[in-house]
Amino acid sequence: MLRERGLTFVGIDVIGDWLTEINVTSPTGLQEIDRFDGINTAGLIWDRIEARLRRPA
């Protein structure tokens, strides 16, 4: 459903069996990954998204 609405990159929060939030502006998990391994994860993800958008249909 998110992809159908044009949302390519989102973060979700789940507590137990409940989806509590969909974050479409700043998925925070990337900050934690970057602190752990020093890789610019957001940059890698956006490079991949942009490459997919540049591909001919």
Phi and psi in degrees as GROMACS dihedral restraints (atoms count N, CA, C in turn):
[ dihedral_restraints ]
;  ai    aj    ak    al  type     phi  dphi    fc
    3     4     5     6     1   -64.1    20    10
    4     5     6     7     1   -44.4    20    10
    6     7     8     9     1   -62.6    20    10
    7     8     9    10     1   -40.1    20    10
    9    10    11    12     1   -60.9    20    10
   10    11    12    13     1   -27.0    20    10
   12    13    14    15     1   -92.9    20    10
   13    14    15    16     1     9.3    20    10
   15    16    17    18     1    85.0    20    10
   16    17    18    19     1    11.8    20    10
   18    19    20    21     1   -95.1    20    10
   19    20    21    22     1   108.6    20    10
   21    22    23    24     1   -91.7    20    10
   22    23    24    25     1   -31.0    20    10
   24    25    26    27     1  -137.4    20    10
   25    26    27    28     1   108.3    20    10
   27    28    29    30     1  -136.9    20    10
   28    29    30    31     1   160.7    20    10
   30    31    32    33     1  -114.0    20    10
   31    32    33    34     1   147.4    20    10
   33    34    35    36     1  -126.4    20    10
   34    35    36    37     1   150.0    20    10
   36    37    38    39     1  -115.0    20    10
   37    38    39    40     1   130.4    20    10
   39    40    41    42     1  -127.2    20    10
   40    41    42    43     1   130.8    20    10
   42    43    44    45     1  -121.9    20    10
   43    44    45    46     1   114.7    20    10
   45    46    47    48     1    61.7    20    10
   46    47    48    49     1  -123.7    20    10
   48    49    50    51     1   -96.5    20    10
   49    50    51    52     1     9.1    20    10
   51    52    53    54     1  -111.2    20    10
   52    53    54    55     1   130.4    20    10
   54    55    56    57     1   -79.6    20    10
   55    56    57    58     1   116.6    20    10
   57    58    59    60     1  -102.9    20    10
   58    59    60    61     1   -21.2    20    10
   60    61    62    63     1  -160.3    20    10
   61    62    63    64     1   144.5    20    10
   63    64    65    66     1  -119.9    20    10
   64    65    66    67     1   116.6    20    10
   66    67    68    69     1  -104.5    20    10
   67    68    69    70     1   112.2    20    10
   69    70    71    72     1  -101.9    20    10
   70    71    72    73     1    -2.3    20    10
   72    73    74    75     1  -108.8    20    10
   73    74    75    76     1   -29.0    20    10
   75    76    77    78     1  -159.3    20    10
   76    77    78    79     1    77.7    20    10
   78    79    80    81     1   -60.4    20    10
   79    80    81    82     1   115.5    20    10
   81    82    83    84     1   -77.3    20    10
   82    83    84    85     1   -19.0    20    10
   84    85    86    87     1   -56.5    20    10
   85    86    87    88     1   -27.6    20    10
   87    88    89    90     1   -62.1    20    10
   88    89    90    91     1   -37.6    20    10
   90    91    92    93     1   -61.3    20    10
   91    92    93    94     1   -41.1    20    10
   93    94    95    96     1   -66.6    20    10
   94    95    96    97     1   -42.0    20    10
   96    97    98    99     1   -63.1    20    10
   97    98    99   100     1   -45.7    20    10
   99   100   101   102     1   -61.9    20    10
  100   101   102   103     1   -40.3    20    10
  102   103   104   105     1   -64.1    20    10
  103   104   105   106     1   -34.1    20    10
  105   106   107   108     1   -71.6    20    10
  106   107   108   109     1   -45.3    20    10
  108   109   110   111     1  -120.9    20    10
  109   110   111   112     1    -2.2    20    10
  111   112   113   114     1    73.4    20    10
  112   113   114   115     1    10.9    20    10
  114   115   116   117     1   -93.6    20    10
  115   116   117   118     1   142.9    20    10
  117   118   119   120     1   -80.6    20    10
  118   119   120   121     1    79.1    20    10
  120   121   122   123     1   -61.1    20    10
  121   122   123   124     1   -42.4    20    10
  123   124   125   126     1   -60.1    20    10
  124   125   126   127     1   -42.6    20    10
  126   127   128   129     1   -61.1    20    10
  127   128   129   130     1   -42.5    20    10
  129   130   131   132     1   -64.1    20    10
  130   131   132   133     1   -41.8    20    10
  132   133   134   135     1   -66.3    20    10
  133   134   135   136     1   -45.7    20    10
  135   136   137   138     1   -67.1    20    10
  136   137   138   139     1   -34.4    20    10
  138   139   140   141     1   -59.8    20    10
  139   140   141   142     1   -42.4    20    10
  141   142   143   144     1   -66.5    20    10
  142   143   144   145     1   -42.7    20    10
  144   145   146   147     1   -62.2    20    10
  145   146   147   148     1   -45.5    20    10
  147   148   149   150     1   -63.3    20    10
  148   149   150   151     1   -38.0    20    10
  150   151   152   153     1   -63.1    20    10
  151   152   153   154     1   -40.1    20    10
  153   154   155   156     1   -65.6    20    10
  154   155   156   157     1   -36.6    20    10
  156   157   158   159     1   -71.3    20    10
  157   158   159   160     1   -27.3    20    10
  159   160   161   162     1   -80.5    20    10
  160   161   162   163     1   -17.1    20    10
  162   163   164   165     1   -65.9    20    10
  163   164   165   166     1   139.3    20    10
  165   166   167   168     1   -65.9    20    10
  166   167   168   169     1   145.7    20    10
